[in-house]
Amino acid sequence: TKTVYTVDDHTISCLIKDTIAQVSGVVWSTATKIEDTISGSDGTRAEDGSQTSTLKLTSSQLAALRTAGGSNPAHTFTCKITIKAKPTSTDFTATQTINIYNPAVAISPTSSYVFSM
């Protein structure tokens, strides 16, 4: 679990290993629904057979997720790939949870009187 703040963008990575070809159509999801679509990049397959898909969350998306989550700052993101082997397909998933915080300040009490003599 990682702590992030709504004032900065945040990127989540999903490492895909031991593939024989480029994986396309990586699907990113979270249980918390917001108006803005969350989608990531498939990434590029390296010579060692690994590939890193990334999901970049903007500060406005993080703020929307934080608001939609109510009092719970935890949001779990899932990266899913589907490997098609005839006659069936198999899904592989990985998850990462981030705690999203929206920093704020306030003066308490809201008003005060200062007298000088």
Order of alpha helices (4+ residues) and beta strands (2+ residues): beta-beta-beta-beta-alpha-beta-beta
